[in-house]
Amino acid sequence: MCAAIESVVSGFSVNSCQASFCSYGYEGYEEFIGTVVGWMKTNGIIVGGIVAVVVLVQSILIANLWSLSKKDDSKVQDVQMYGRR
């Protein structure tokens, strides 16, 4: 998890955070939280947009599967692998 945060959040280094955590105490923790929250504020719209698109695509897939399950079996063609019968 820390490696992922280090690669995504600019200005954050796991090594420097671990080295100075005990000497900085509460202030170091507060700085870490401030850095992460600042990154979330900066990229919140992008992350939210990606999540919204994924949810939309999955909702469309669910609606398509639901409508296919309601169709009469006699109307649904038998389709084998690669579209050959």
N, C-alpha and C positions, 0 to 999 in steps of 0.2 A: 504494500500500500504506500509506504513512504517513497519507494522508487517511482511510483506513478505520480505522486504529488510533486516530487522533485523534477520530473521531466515536463510536467504541465505548468506548474506555477513558477513564473520567473522570479528570481531573487531568493529562492528557497533552496537551501542545501542541507541534506540530511546530516552530513558530517559536521558542519558548523553548528547545526541545531543541537546535535547530540553532545558536542564538545562544550557548548556554552549553556546547556540547559540547567545544570546544577548551579552554576555561578550566577545566572540571571534569575533563576527561580520563577516567581510569578510573572515578572516582566517578560521573560523569555516565552512563557506560555501565552501570554497576552499578545505578544508580537506574532507568534505562530498562528494563533486564531485570527488575528487581524489580517495576516497575509492570505490565509485560506479564504476568509470571508470576502476580502477585496477581489480575489480571483473569481469567486462565485458571482459577485456583483457585476464584474466586467464581462463575464461570459455567460451570464444567466439567460439572456435572450437567445443566444446561439444554442445552448443546451436545451432550453425549453422548446425551441423550434424543431430541433432534431427529434426530441421525444414526441412532440405533437405529430410529426410526419409519420413516425413509426406507429403510433396509436391509430392514425387515420388509415394507413395501409392495412394494418391488422383488422380493423373494423370492416373494411371493404372485403377482405378475404373471408371473414366470418359471415358477412351478409351473403356473399356468393355461395359459400358452402351450405348455408341454411336454405337458400332458394333451391340449390341442387338437390338437397335431401327431401324437399317437398314435391319435386317433380315426379310424375308417374313413371314407373320403370319402363313401360312400353315405349315412352317417348325418348328415353335416354338411349343413345346409340352405344354399342359396345366398341370401345376404342382400346386397342392393344398398344403395347409399347411402340414408340416412334410413329404413331399415327397410322400404322398398318392394321388391316383387319385380317 
